[in-house]
Amino acid sequence: MRILEVLVKDTINTDLKSTDKKGIIEELVASVSKITGKDSKEFIDVIMDREKLGSTGIGGGIGIPHGKLKNLESLILGFGLSRKGVDFDSIDGRPTHLFFLILTPENSTGLHLKILARISRILKNDSFKKKLLKAADSDQVYSIIEEIDEDF
């Protein structure tokens, strides 16, 4: 599964303003909520519940908050960039700058794992991460992802 099969430009936010984990999640969810027409509170609750099990701040400046919802029809992916970085309870204790938000239907474990694995794999590419950190807008983020999405 390619990232651009599920990432919509309208869910890309290159100017996250929040300074804490919950605020970042709220910002990421806001754009996803608009696209789905669903209430953002349910998305936020599911993601925050998942964060209680262990932080999705995987280190290296990356966070992959995710959750599963009963009434969701298909996988939804969002991207966010925090230029200042945020304390996301990352495993390395360093600020998190790049966020991929993953929301999947409750019964789609395989799909959830496929997109999580793909994102994790491409984020091992330091050049890719550096390009994302410098992206000016959603079009540029989309192009950067498009470039690597074909290679992996």
C-alpha positions as protocol buffer text, in pm:
chain_id: "A"
residue {
  index: 1
  type: MET
  ca { x: 0 y: 0 z: 0 }
}
residue {
  index: 2
  type: ARG
  ca { x: 133 y: 338 z: -99 }
}
residue {
  index: 3
  type: ILE
  ca { x: 100 y: 636 z: 132 }
}
residue {
  index: 4
  type: LEU
  ca { x: -53 y: 854 z: -136 }
}
residue {
  index: 5
  type: GLU
  ca { x: -336 y: 605 z: -179 }
}
residue {
  index: 6
  type: VAL
  ca { x: -469 y: 732 z: 155 }
}
residue {
  index: 7
  type: LEU
  ca { x: -307 y: 1071 z: 217 }
}
residue {
  index: 8
  type: VAL
  ca { x: -517 y: 1367 z: 104 }
}
residue {
  index: 9
  type: LYS
  ca { x: -352 y: 1710 z: 68 }
}
residue {
  index: 10
  type: ASP
  ca { x: -619 y: 1864 z: 289 }
}
residue {
  index: 11
  type: THR
  ca { x: -495 y: 1652 z: 582 }
}
residue {
  index: 12
  type: ILE
  ca { x: -141 y: 1791 z: 557 }
}
residue {
  index: 13
  type: ASN
  ca { x: -58 y: 2065 z: 808 }
}
residue {
  index: 14
  type: THR
  ca { x: 290 y: 2215 z: 777 }
}
residue {
  index: 15
  type: ASP
  ca { x: 240 y: 2468 z: 1055 }
}
residue {
  index: 16
  type: LEU
  ca { x: 137 y: 2292 z: 1375 }
}
residue {
  index: 17
  type: LYS
  ca { x: 124 y: 2552 z: 1652 }
}
residue {
  index: 18
  type: SER
  ca { x: 55 y: 2348 z: 1965 }
}
residue {
  index: 19
  type: THR
  ca { x: 320 y: 2301 z: 2229 }
}
residue {
  index: 20
  type: ASP
  ca { x: 191 y: 1980 z: 2386 }
}
residue {
  index: 21
  type: LYS
  ca { x: 84 y: 1631 z: 2282 }
}
residue {
  index: 22
  type: LYS
  ca { x: -293 y: 1678 z: 2318 }
}
residue {
  index: 23
  type: GLY
  ca { x: -283 y: 2005 z: 2124 }
}
residue {
  index: 24
  type: ILE
  ca { x: -87 y: 1846 z: 1840 }
}
residue {
  index: 25
  type: ILE
  ca { x: -335 y: 1560 z: 1823 }
}
residue {
  index: 26
  type: GLU
  ca { x: -625 y: 1806 z: 1818 }
}
residue {
  index: 27
  type: GLU
  ca { x: -465 y: 1996 z: 1529 }
}
residue {
  index: 28
  type: LEU
  ca { x: -394 y: 1678 z: 1333 }
}
residue {
  index: 29
  type: VAL
  ca { x: -748 y: 1553 z: 1387 }
}
residue {
  index: 30
  type: ALA
  ca { x: -910 y: 1884 z: 1286 }
}
residue {
  index: 31
  type: SER
  ca { x: -832 y: 1843 z: 916 }
}
residue {
  index: 32
  type: VAL
  ca { x: -924 y: 1473 z: 918 }
}
residue {
  index: 33
  type: SER
  ca { x: -1253 y: 1557 z: 1086 }
}
residue {
  index: 34
  type: LYS
  ca { x: -1340 y: 1804 z: 811 }
}
residue {
  index: 35
  type: ILE
  ca { x: -1283 y: 1544 z: 539 }
}
residue {
  index: 36
  type: THR
  ca { x: -1483 y: 1269 z: 709 }
}
residue {
  index: 37
  type: GLY
  ca { x: -1758 y: 1493 z: 841 }
}
residue {
  index: 38
  type: LYS
  ca { x: -1724 y: 1316 z: 1175 }
}
residue {
  index: 39
  type: ASP
  ca { x: -1687 y: 1477 z: 1516 }
}
residue {
  index: 40
  type: SER
  ca { x: -1323 y: 1530 z: 1607 }
}
residue {
  index: 41
  type: LYS
  ca { x: -1383 y: 1447 z: 1976 }
}
residue {
  index: 42
  type: GLU
  ca { x: -1421 y: 1075 z: 1901 }
}
residue {
  index: 43
  type: PHE
  ca { x: -1095 y: 1074 z: 1702 }
}
residue {
  index: 44
  type: ILE
  ca { x: -912 y: 1260 z: 1978 }
}
residue {
  index: 45
  type: ASP
  ca { x: -1045 y: 1027 z: 2250 }
}
residue {
  index: 46
  type: VAL
  ca { x: -938 y: 714 z: 2058 }
}
residue {
  index: 47
  type: ILE
  ca { x: -589 y: 850 z: 1995 }
}
residue {
  index: 48
  type: MET
  ca { x: -540 y: 975 z: 2351 }
}
residue {
  index: 49
  type: ASP
  ca { x: -655 y: 635 z: 2483 }
}
residue {
  index: 50
  type: ARG
  ca { x: -393 y: 471 z: 2261 }
}
residue {
  index: 51
  type: GLU
  ca { x: -127 y: 713 z: 2391 }
}
residue {
  index: 52
  type: LYS
  ca { x: -203 y: 596 z: 2747 }
}
residue {
  index: 53
  type: LEU
  ca { x: -84 y: 249 z: 2646 }
}
residue {
  index: 54
  type: GLY
  ca { x: 251 y: 392 z: 2538 }
}
residue {
  index: 55
  type: SER
  ca { x: 369 y: 691 z: 2345 }
}
residue {
  index: 56
  type: THR
  ca { x: 365 y: 680 z: 1967 }
}
residue {
  index: 57
  type: GLY
  ca { x: 663 y: 915 z: 1968 }
}
residue {
  index: 58
  type: ILE
  ca { x: 906 y: 667 z: 1815 }
}
residue {
  index: 59
  type: GLY
  ca { x: 1217 y: 883 z: 1841 }
}
residue {
  index: 60
  type: GLY
  ca { x: 1423 y: 1064 z: 1584 }
}
residue {
  index: 61
  type: GLY
  ca { x: 1174 y: 1351 z: 1581 }
}
residue {
  index: 62
  type: ILE
  ca { x: 886 y: 1129 z: 1464 }
}
residue {
  index: 63
  type: GLY
  ca { x: 540 y: 1063 z: 1604 }
}
residue {
  index: 64
  type: ILE
  ca { x: 285 y: 824 z: 1459 }
}
residue {
  index: 65
  type: PRO
  ca { x: -31 y: 870 z: 1663 }
}
residue {
  index: 66
  type: HIS
  ca { x: -291 y: 615 z: 1563 }
}
residue {
  index: 67
  type: GLY
  ca { x: -618 y: 458 z: 1661 }
}
residue {
  index: 68
  type: LYS
  ca { x: -907 y: 241 z: 1546 }
}
residue {
  index: 69
  type: LEU
  ca { x: -1271 y: 345 z: 1531 }
}
residue {
  index: 70
  type: LYS
  ca { x: -1589 y: 139 z: 1502 }
}
residue {
  index: 71
  type: ASN
  ca { x: -1778 y: 372 z: 1271 }
}
residue {
  index: 72
  type: LEU
  ca { x: -1496 y: 458 z: 1032 }
}
residue {
  index: 73
  type: GLU
  ca { x: -1539 y: 337 z: 675 }
}
residue {
  index: 74
  type: SER
  ca { x: -1180 y: 349 z: 551 }
}
residue {
  index: 75
  type: LEU
  ca { x: -827 y: 429 z: 657 }
}
residue {
  index: 76
  type: ILE
  ca { x: -749 y: 798 z: 698 }
}
residue {
  index: 77
  type: LEU
  ca { x: -400 y: 941 z: 705 }
}
residue {
  index: 78
  type: GLY
  ca { x: -287 y: 1287 z: 809 }
}
residue {
  index: 79
  type: PHE
  ca { x: 51 y: 1458 z: 825 }
}
residue {
  index: 80
  type: GLY
  ca { x: 174 y: 1739 z: 1047 }
}
residue {
  index: 81
  type: LEU
  ca { x: 493 y: 1937 z: 1085 }
}
residue {
  index: 82
  type: SER
  ca { x: 589 y: 2118 z: 1405 }
}
residue {
  index: 83
  type: ARG
  ca { x: 877 y: 2348 z: 1321 }
}
residue {
  index: 84
  type: LYS
  ca { x: 965 y: 2411 z: 1687 }
}
residue {
  index: 85
  type: GLY
  ca { x: 917 y: 2053 z: 1797 }
}
residue {
  index: 86
  type: VAL
  ca { x: 696 y: 1923 z: 2076 }
}
residue {
  index: 87
  type: ASP
  ca { x: 744 y: 1704 z: 2381 }
}
residue {
  index: 88
  type: PHE
  ca { x: 552 y: 1397 z: 2261 }
}
residue {
  index: 89
  type: ASP
  ca { x: 686 y: 1162 z: 2528 }
}
residue {
  index: 90
  type: SER
  ca { x: 917 y: 1022 z: 2263 }
}
residue {
  index: 91
  type: ILE
  ca { x: 1125 y: 717 z: 2349 }
}
residue {
  index: 92
  type: ASP
  ca { x: 1446 y: 916 z: 2298 }
}
residue {
  index: 93
  type: GLY
  ca { x: 1320 y: 1212 z: 2503 }
}
residue {
  index: 94
  type: ARG
  ca { x: 1381 y: 1453 z: 2216 }
}
residue {
  index: 95
  type: PRO
  ca { x: 1127 y: 1691 z: 2058 }
}
residue {
  index: 96
  type: THR
  ca { x: 900 y: 1553 z: 1787 }
}
residue {
  index: 97
  type: HIS
  ca { x: 863 y: 1744 z: 1458 }
}
residue {
  index: 98
  type: LEU
  ca { x: 709 y: 1505 z: 1204 }
}
residue {
  index: 99
  type: PHE
  ca { x: 371 y: 1344 z: 1263 }
}
residue {
  index: 100
  type: PHE
  ca { x: 176 y: 1086 z: 1067 }
}
residue {
  index: 101
  type: LEU
  ca { x: -176 y: 1040 z: 1201 }
}
residue {
  index: 102
  type: ILE
  ca { x: -337 y: 704 z: 1121 }
}
residue {
  index: 103
  type: LEU
  ca { x: -704 y: 629 z: 1180 }
}
residue {
  index: 104
  type: THR
  ca { x: -842 y: 294 z: 1070 }
}
residue {
  index: 105
  type: PRO
  ca { x: -1169 y: 104 z: 1096 }
}
residue {
  index: 106
  type: GLU
  ca { x: -1175 y: -118 z: 1402 }
}
residue {
  index: 107
  type: ASN
  ca { x: -1182 y: -442 z: 1200 }
}
residue {
  index: 108
  type: SER
  ca { x: -893 y: -365 z: 965 }
}
residue {
  index: 109
  type: THR
  ca { x: -582 y: -481 z: 1150 }
}
residue {
  index: 110
  type: GLY
  ca { x: -398 y: -581 z: 832 }
}
residue {
  index: 111
  type: LEU
  ca { x: -450 y: -242 z: 670 }
}
residue {
  index: 112
  type: HIS
  ca { x: -343 y: -62 z: 986 }
}
residue {
  index: 113
  type: LEU
  ca { x: -22 y: -263 z: 1008 }
}
residue {
  index: 114
  type: LYS
  ca { x: 60 y: -223 z: 637 }
}
residue {
  index: 115
  type: ILE
  ca { x: 46 y: 156 z: 641 }
}
residue {
  index: 116
  type: LEU
  ca { x: 227 y: 173 z: 976 }
}
residue {
  index: 117
  type: ALA
  ca { x: 506 y: -47 z: 840 }
}
residue {
  index: 118
  type: ARG
  ca { x: 534 y: 156 z: 520 }
}
residue {
  index: 119
  type: ILE
  ca { x: 555 y: 486 z: 705 }
}
residue {
  index: 120
  type: SER
  ca { x: 810 y: 345 z: 948 }
}
residue {
  index: 121
  type: ARG
  ca { x: 1020 y: 213 z: 659 }
}
residue {
  index: 122
  type: ILE
  ca { x: 1035 y: 539 z: 464 }
}
residue {
  index: 123
  type: LEU
  ca { x: 1105 y: 741 z: 777 }
}
residue {
  index: 124
  type: LYS
  ca { x: 1434 y: 554 z: 815 }
}
residue {
  index: 125
  type: ASN
  ca { x: 1554 y: 756 z: 516 }
}
residue {
  index: 126
  type: ASP
  ca { x: 1732 y: 1061 z: 665 }
}
residue {
  index: 127
  type: SER
  ca { x: 1725 y: 1257 z: 341 }
}
residue {
  index: 128
  type: PHE
  ca { x: 1347 y: 1213 z: 323 }
}
residue {
  index: 129
  type: LYS
  ca { x: 1303 y: 1335 z: 683 }
}
residue {
  index: 130
  type: LYS
  ca { x: 1523 y: 1640 z: 618 }
}
residue {
  index: 131
  type: LYS
  ca { x: 1318 y: 1731 z: 312 }
}
residue {
  index: 132
  type: LEU
  ca { x: 994 y: 1703 z: 507 }
}
residue {
  index: 133
  type: LEU
  ca { x: 1133 y: 1925 z: 783 }
}
residue {
  index: 134
  type: LYS
  ca { x: 1204 y: 2196 z: 526 }
}
residue {
  index: 135
  type: ALA
  ca { x: 874 y: 2165 z: 336 }
}
residue {
  index: 136
  type: ALA
  ca { x: 703 y: 2501 z: 292 }
}
residue {
  index: 137
  type: ASP
  ca { x: 348 y: 2381 z: 232 }
}
residue {
  index: 138
  type: SER
  ca { x: 118 y: 2084 z: 177 }
}
residue {
  index: 139
  type: ASP
  ca { x: 197 y: 2067 z: -195 }
}
residue {
  index: 140
  type: GLN
  ca { x: 565 y: 2032 z: -121 }
}
residue {
  index: 141
  type: VAL
  ca { x: 505 y: 1763 z: 143 }
}
residue {
  index: 142
  type: TYR
  ca { x: 286 y: 1574 z: -103 }
}
residue {
  index: 143
  type: SER
  ca { x: 559 y: 1592 z: -371 }
}
residue {
  index: 144
  type: ILE
  ca { x: 829 y: 1477 z: -130 }
}
residue {
  index: 145
  type: ILE
  ca { x: 618 y: 1179 z: -25 }
}
residue {
  index: 146
  type: GLU
  ca { x: 527 y: 1105 z: -387 }
}
residue {
  index: 147
  type: GLU
  ca { x: 896 y: 1087 z: -476 }
}
residue {
  index: 148
  type: ILE
  ca { x: 983 y: 830 z: -210 }
}
residue {
  index: 149
  type: ASP
  ca { x: 649 y: 646 z: -225 }
}
residue {
  index: 150
  type: GLU
  ca { x: 740 y: 516 z: -570 }
}
residue {
  index: 151
  type: ASP
  ca { x: 1080 y: 386 z: -459 }
}
residue {
  index: 152
  type: PHE
  ca { x: 973 y: 181 z: -158 }
}
